[in-house]
Amino acid sequence: MSAFNKIRSTKGKYTAIKNSCPHQGAPLCEGRVEGMTVVKKNRELEYIRDGEILRCPWHGWEFDLLNGNSIFNPLKCRTKAYKVTIEKDPVETYPVTIENEYIFVHI
């Protein structure tokens, strides 16, 4: 796993997010992947989205693994989400580094 991104399968779909909580920079790869509990109209609790919510290991902030949005304030707080593709044929790979949000490919 990259030091910069967390990649995992979420219900058969691979997702990748930046490995840094926007709150204080915690390594999200150390967080727990769970679902969340919501209150239904009849005041009953329901556990939903199992395997789609990542909880920050330091302060418990929750992020949607499908898009990087925070659960508590999705319009203002998020972590970067990346597009992931699966290649069936062998592909050539190169080492990369990331500096200040730039990705450098070393050929």
N, C-alpha and C positions, 0 to 999 in steps of 0.2 A: 504494500500500500504506500502511496506517495505521502510524503510529509506535508503536502499541500492540499490534498483532496481526499475525500472519503467516497469510495465507490462501493456500492452494494446492490444486490438484487432486491427489488421491492415488488413483490407479487409478480415475479417473472420479468420485470422491467429493470434494467440497470440505471442507477442514478449516481450522480457525482456532485458533491458540494465542496466548497472551500473548507479546509480544515481549520477554521478560525472563527470563534464566536465573535460577533460584532460588539458584544458588551465589553469584554476584557481580554479577548484573544485566546480563550481556552481552546485546547485541541479537541475539536468535535469528534475525532476518531475514537476518543476514549469515552464518549457518551453512550447512553443506552438507547436502543431502538425499541420503541413500544408503540402503543396506540394512545388514544386519549378518551377521557370520559366526558360526556355531555349530558345536560339535563333536557329531557324531552318535555313536550307541552304538558303532559300529565304529571310532571315533577319526578318521573322515574329517571334513574341514571342508565345510560347506555354506553358501553365501551365500543368505540369505532376506530377505524383506520389502523388496525393492528399492523405493525411492521412498517409504517409510513412516517412516524414521528420520531425525531432524534432529540434527545434531551441533553443539553450541555452538562458536562461533568462537574463544572464548578458551581454554577448558580441555578441550574435547572431550567434555563430558558429552553423553549421547545421550538423546533424548526420542522417544516414540512419537507421531507426528503424528495418529493417530486418537483418542487420549484424553489426551495431555499427560503421561502417566506416564514417569518415567525408566526407562531400561533396566536400570541397575544396582541400583536399589532402588525399585520401583514403588509400594510401600506407604507409603513415607515421603517420597519426593521426587517432585515433579511441577511442571509449569507449568499454568496455567489453560487449559482447552480450552473452546471456545465452540461452540454449535450454529450450523450454517450452513444457510440455506435458499436455494434458487434460485427466483426469481419469473420467470415467463414473460411476464406482462403488465407494462407499464411501471408502476413504483411511484414515489410521491412520496418524495423524499429530503430530509433536513435535515442541517445541519452538527452535529457532536457534539464534545464534549471529554470527557476522562476525568480525574478528579481523585480520588486516594485510593480507587481501586477503584469509584468512582461514575461512571456514564455520564450526561452532561447533554446533552439534545437541545435545540437552539436553533431555536425555531419563529418 
